[in-house]
Amino acid sequence: MQCLGLLLAFVVAAGVGQSTAEYVFSCGLPDSVPAALRRNLTIAGEAVPLGIHVLDWPSARVMAHVFAILASEILGLNVVFKGPTPSSIAGVWSLGNCVSDQTSMQVECGQVELGSHVLIEAWASNFEPSLAAVQNTLGDRAPVRLGSMGYDGLETVYAPSRPREKALAAEGLPLEFYRSYNLSWHNATKYFDPLTTVSTSGLLNCSSTRFYLEPMIKIYVDLTGDHDGVEMHDGRLVAKCVGGAGGFWWLSPACRQDPTNCIPIVDSGDGWYVDPNMQRAALFNIPLALAVGTWDAFTSEPRKADYLLYWWSPDSTFLDLSPIPITFPAHNSDEWAVGVKVTDAAKVSLDKFMHHGISAADRRLKQFLTRMTISQSRLESMLKQLKAKTAPQVACDWLKAAPSVWAPWVPVETECGAGLGLIDISGRFVTNRSLASSCQLCPPGKFSDSLHDNLGTTHVCVDCGIGEHQPNSGDFRCLQCGVGRFTAVEGRPICDECAPGSASSVIGGSECFLCNEGSFQASAGRTGCEVCDGGT
C-alpha cells in the first residue's frame, strides 16, 4: 500500500520496539484466566511477557486488541504492547530484534531481545523485496510469516453512496465501473459537486507533492501523449497545475477547458495515488480534478460535498460514506512494475508475523495465530464503532458477541501438532485423547502419528516397531535398521550391531543369524560369515 506502507519505510531507532506498555485492559470474557495466574513466555532463556507490536492505523489497532484480549484472558499470557509503528516493514524488522535509523536508512540488528513477538495486519505483499532482505539478514532468526488475516488491503478510488444512488435512480448509471465516467458516453459529473466547493486552505501546492516528481510525469506523458498537462519548471518536467500561486489542481484532458465539469479527488501525503488517477483520467476520458491536501483536508472535504474518494481499506475514515471501489480493467502486474498504473490495483495480503522463538515457547500460541482470521465485513462492523468507543472496548464487545467466530481459533490442550504426542497428567504417553491432558515432543524411539477423533485431529507418539529405530525427537516416521544391524524390541532409538559370530543381510531385521559350523565372523555389524580355512 503506497499510503500506509510507504509512509515510513524506516523509523527512528529509538522509536522501534522501545515503547512498552503493560496490557491491563480487562474484557471479562467467560472462563478467562485471572491476571494473577497468567504466565510469561520463555524466549532465549528469559521469561518475558508476550510483546504485541502495534501498527498505527485503526484496523491494525482493533485487531491487536482482539488478539491481546484472547492471548491474556483465554491463553493465559502476560501481554505488553510495543510501538506503535506506522510502517509494516519496520514492525517486521522489530520482531527480529532489529532497529532502523530514518536518517541513515541503515538497519541494525543485535542479540538483545527487543521484546516484540507478534505483528498483526502487516501490508506484507507491498514489501516482498524488503521481506527477502529480512530473511537474508536474519536467516533462521527471521520472523515467521503466518498467513492472511482473512481480508485483503486495497488502495484505489472509491465512489461514495450518495452520488451512486443518485446516478442509479436517475438513469441506471453504475458509478462503481470506470466506463460510467467516460465523458464520451456519460456525464457522471452532474452527480458530484464542482471543485469550487473544495476549500483551498487545506490543499498543498503542487510543487511540494509528487506532481513535481519528474520520473512519474515522464511515464505519464509517454503513456498518454498529454503534453498540455505538463510543463517545464527549473529544468524539470512537472505536472501543470492551476489555482492559486503555483497551483493546487491538476485537471485531466476531459475537463481542462471547463473545470466546472471536473470531479474532484483530494489525495493525501505527498500525493500517494496521483499517478494512477492521472493515467486513468487521460486514457479513459474521465473528467478529474486532482489535488493533494493535508490530513485534515483529506478527511474533512469529502464530508462537505460529493466527491470521488482516494482511499484504502480496511480503514475507518470514510466507512460512514459507504464507499465502493471503482472497478478498472483487471490488474496487470507487469505494467504496474514499470509505473503504468491504468489497470486495477492489486489486492494486498494483510498478514500476521511472529518471533522465530514462539514455536518453541508456546505451541498453542502459534496454532492460535495461524487460525486467527476474520472477514472484512466483520472487521468493518467493528471499525464503524470507533467514533463512539475506544479500540479495546470495540474489540471486547465483538468478542463477547461472536464467540462462535473466535472459539475455533483457540487450540484445546490435547490438540497436538505434528512431532508431538498426547500425554496424561503424569507425563506418560497415551494413545487416546480421553486419557490425555496435554502434549509433549515425541522422544527418540518414537514417531508422531496423526489421530482423528470426534474433536478433530491430534497426534500420538508411537513406538518404533521391531526392526526399526528413530534417533531424533519429534520425527514423523521410523527408519528401518540397515544390514548388519537389528532391533529385537519396540521403541529403540538406535539399532544394535550384530555381535561377532553372527551377521544379517536383511534390511529391517529383528535378529542376526549365527554363523554355521565351518564359518565365522570376527567383527560386529557384518552382513555375512566367512568360511574357515581348511583344517580349522
C-alpha positions, -999 to 999 in steps of 0.1 A, spaced: 0 0 0 15 33 -10 0 53 18 4 32 49 33 11 36 55 39 24 45 65 50 76 54 70 96 26 54 121 32 82 116 46 117 140 62 141 158 36 161 146 50 194 110 46 182 111 9 173 105 -17 199 114 7 228 79 20 238 64 -7 261 30 -6 279 16 -34 300 -17 -46 287 -41 -40 316 -75 -38 298 -99 -64 312 -127 -76 289 -141 -102 313 -147 -130 289 -163 -161 303 -138 -185 319 -110 -161 315 -77 -168 332 -73 -145 362 -45 -119 359 -26 -134 388 -24 -168 371 -12 -156 337 23 -166 327 53 -153 307 69 -170 277 104 -183 278 123 -169 248 161 -170 245 162 -184 280 144 -155 296 108 -153 309 91 -124 292 56 -112 286 42 -116 250 50 -84 231 25 -74 205 40 -48 182 11 -25 172 9 -10 138 -5 25 139 -38 26 119 -73 18 131 -79 -17 118 -45 -29 130 -51 -14 164 -85 -30 167 -72 -64 157 -42 -60 180 -67 -56 209 -88 -86 197 -56 -107 199 -44 -92 232 -76 -99 250 -77 -135 238 -40 -140 244 -43 -128 280 -77 -140 291 -80 -172 271 -44 -184 265 -34 -170 299 -4 -150 289 10 -118 302 9 -92 274 26 -59 266 21 -35 237 51 -24 217 52 6 194 31 19 178 48 19 144 34 34 112 53 10 89 47 -27 82 83 -35 73 97 -17 104 74 -38 125 87 -70 109 123 -59 115 115 -53 152 104 -90 156 139 -99 145 155 -76 172 164 -50 146 160 -13 145 164 11 116 176 46 115 154 70 95 183 93 86 210 68 76 185 43 63 206 16 80 192 -14 98 210 -26 130 203 -60 144 215 -72 178 213 -102 201 194 -82 228 158 -91 227 136 -61 220 105 -79 233 84 -77 201 69 -111 193 37 -107 172 28 -83 144 -9 -81 133 -21 -69 99 12 -61 81 8 -50 45 33 -76 36 30 -81 -1 38 -45 -7 73 -52 7 83 -86 -7 119 -73 -16 123 -59 19 110 -92 34 135 -110 14 162 -88 29 149 -96 64 152 -133 56 187 -130 41 199 -109 70 185 -129 99 184 -165 85 167 -188 110 162 -159 133 139 -142 108 102 -136 119 78 -163 107 50 -154 84 17 -170 95 -6 -161 66 -35 -138 60 -58 -121 84 -87 -133 63 -91 -100 45 -71 -81 19 -60 -45 16 -70 -23 -13 -59 12 -23 -78 28 -51 -106 53 -60 -140 49 -43 -174 62 -51 -195 72 -21 -231 61 -17 -249 94 -23 -237 101 -58 -240 64 -66 -276 63 -56 -285 95 -74 -269 82 -107 -286 48 -104 -320 64 -97 -318 90 -124 -305 69 -153 -294 35 -141 -258 45 -143 -235 23 -121 -208 46 -108 -188 16 -95 -175 10 -130 -149 32 -147 -167 33 -181 -195 52 -165 -172 82 -161 -161 83 -198 -173 118 -209 -178 105 -245 -206 82 -233 -219 96 -200 -220 128 -180 -213 115 -144 -201 150 -134 -237 161 -126 -238 137 -97 -208 153 -80 -201 188 -66 -176 210 -85 -140 217 -74 -150 252 -64 -167 237 -33 -134 224 -21 -116 248 3 -81 255 -9 -69 264 26 -60 227 32 -46 220 -2 -8 217 -9 10 235 -36 18 211 -64 55 219 -61 56 201 -27 40 169 -39 45 141 -64 31 162 -91 67 175 -94 82 140 -94 98 141 -129 102 103 -135 65 98 -127 55 127 -150 76 113 -179 58 80 -176 25 98 -178 35 118 -209 50 88 -227 18 68 -219 -9 94 -227 8 119 -250 -8 147 -229 18 174 -233 -7 201 -224 -10 186 -189 27 191 -181 53 219 -182 89 226 -176 99 241 -142 135 248 -133 146 223 -159 123 196 -148 92 182 -164 63 185 -139 25 184 -138 8 217 -149 -14 228 -120 -39 256 -118 -55 276 -90 -35 299 -67 2 306 -67 19 276 -81 -14 258 -84 -33 233 -63 -53 214 -90 -42 192 -119 -70 190 -145 -75 160 -168 -79 165 -205 -116 157 -204 -124 188 -183 -93 210 -187 -112 236 -209 -141 237 -185 -130 230 -149 -166 231 -137 -171 197 -153 -143 182 -133 -150 157 -105 -127 165 -75 -104 140 -58 -83 151 -28 -53 129 -22 -31 129 9 6 125 20 27 138 -8 2 126 -34 2 89 -27 -22 80 -56 -19 108 -81 -1 87 -108 -28 61 -113 -55 88 -112 -37 109 -138 -31 80 -162 -67 66 -159 -82 100 -164 -63 107 -196 -67 73 -212 -103 67 -202 -115 103 -208 -125 108 -172 -131 144 -160 -110 146 -129 -95 175 -108 -67 161 -86 -53 179 -56 -32 169 -25 -43 180 9 -33 179 45 -47 151 65 -74 173 79 -84 184 43 -82 148 31 -106 135 57 -130 165 60 -136 178 25 -154 147 12 -179 151 41 -188 186 30 -199 177 -6 -200 148 -30 -166 139 -45 -148 108 -55 -125 94 -28 -90 82 -29 -90 57 0 -78 23 12 -95 -5 31 -97 -17 57 -99 17 74 -125 36 94 -120 71 79 -148 70 53 -169 40 63 -198 62 71 -200 73 35 -205 36 24 -179 39 -5 -175 12 -31 -142 8 -51 -144 17 -87 -136 -13 -110 -109 -7 -136 -95 -33 -161 -80 -64 -144 -47 -58 -126 -16 -61 -148 14 -67 -125 39 -63 -154 26 -28 -162 25 -17 -126 61 -28 -121 72 -2 -147 49 26 -135 20 21 -158 -10 20 -134 -41 21 -156 -54 -12 -145 -69 -21 -111 -46 -20 -82 -36 -54 -68 -52 -65 -35 -26 -67 -8 -23 -97 16 -25 -85 52 -6 -109 72 5 -120 107 41 -124 117 57 -139 149 91 -141 165 110 -172 155 111 -183 191 74 -186 196 71 -221 182 93 -235 209 80 -212 236 43 -219 232 29 -243 206 -7 -232 212 2 -196 205 14 -204 171 -16 -225 163 -39 -197 176 -22 -171 154 -23 -193 123 -61 -198 127 -69 -161 136 -88 -150 106 -118 -127 102 -139 -115 73 -137 -79 62 -174 -73 68 -169 -83 105 -139 -61 108 -157 -31 92 -186 -36 117 -160 -30 144 -144 -1 127 -177 17 124 -179 18 162 -146 36 167 -162 71 166 -181 63 198 -159 37 215 -122 30 222 -104 3 202 -102 -21 232 -139 -17 240 -148 -23 204 -127 -54 204 -142 -66 237 -178 -60 226 -172 -80 194 -155 -109 213 -185 -112 237 -210 -111 208 -192 -135 184 -177 -164 204 -186 -188 176 -162 -169 153 -131 -169 175 -136 -201 196 -122 -222 167 -90 -202 168 -82 -215 203 -64 -248 204 -75 -273 230 -48 -287 253 -50 -321 237 -46 -308 201 -11 -319 195 7 -308 163 30 -329 142 60 -340 161 41 -341 194 20 -367 212 -6 -369 238 4 -373 275 -16 -379 306 -14 -358 338 16 -378 350 35 -372 317 31 -407 303 24 -410 266 -11 -422 258 -29 -430 225 -64 -419 235 -75 -383 239 -98 -392 267 -68 -402 288 -47 -371 279 -42 -338 295 -16 -321 273 11 -327 246 48 -334 245 75 -338 219 80 -374 208 114 -387 221 139 -408 202 125 -443 196 90 -430 189 73 -412 160 44 -388 158 14 -403 142 -19 -385 134 -51 -394 152 -86 -384 141 -115 -384 165 -147 -365 172 -127 -335 184 -106 -332 152 -70 -342 145 -43 -346 171 -11 -367 172 2 -395 194 37 -408 200 40 -444 188 69 -468 195 91 -477 165 84 -514 156 108 -543 157 135 -539 131 131 -500 132 146 -471 150 144 -433 153 173 -414 167 156 -379 166 130 -362 187 97 -351 171 100 -371 139 71 -384 118 83 -419 109 107 -446 119 137 -459 100 145 -495 91 177 -509 105 204 -514 79 221 -546 71 243 -559 99 220 -543 125 187 -551 142 163 -543 169 145 -571 188 122 -548 208 100 -518 201 108 -482 209 145 -483 201 163 -450 192 192 -469 176 198 -503 160 221 -528 176 250 -543 157 252 -580 150 277 -594 175 309 -612 164 299 -647 154 267 -635 138 255 -614 108 224 -601 90 220 -593 53 183 -581 59 171 -545 59 147 -540 89 160 -571 106 148 -582 140 176 -606 147 210 -618 135 218 -654 124 247 -673 139 275 -684 117 272 -721 107 297 -747 115 328 -741 94 323 -703 92 330 -674 114 327 -636 118 352 -619 139 337 -584 136 305 -568 147 278 -554 123 286 -576 93 263 -589 66 277 -624 63 301 -650 77 334 -661 63 344 -697 56 370 -711 79 404 -721 64 408 -758 57 415 -780 88 401 -754 113 
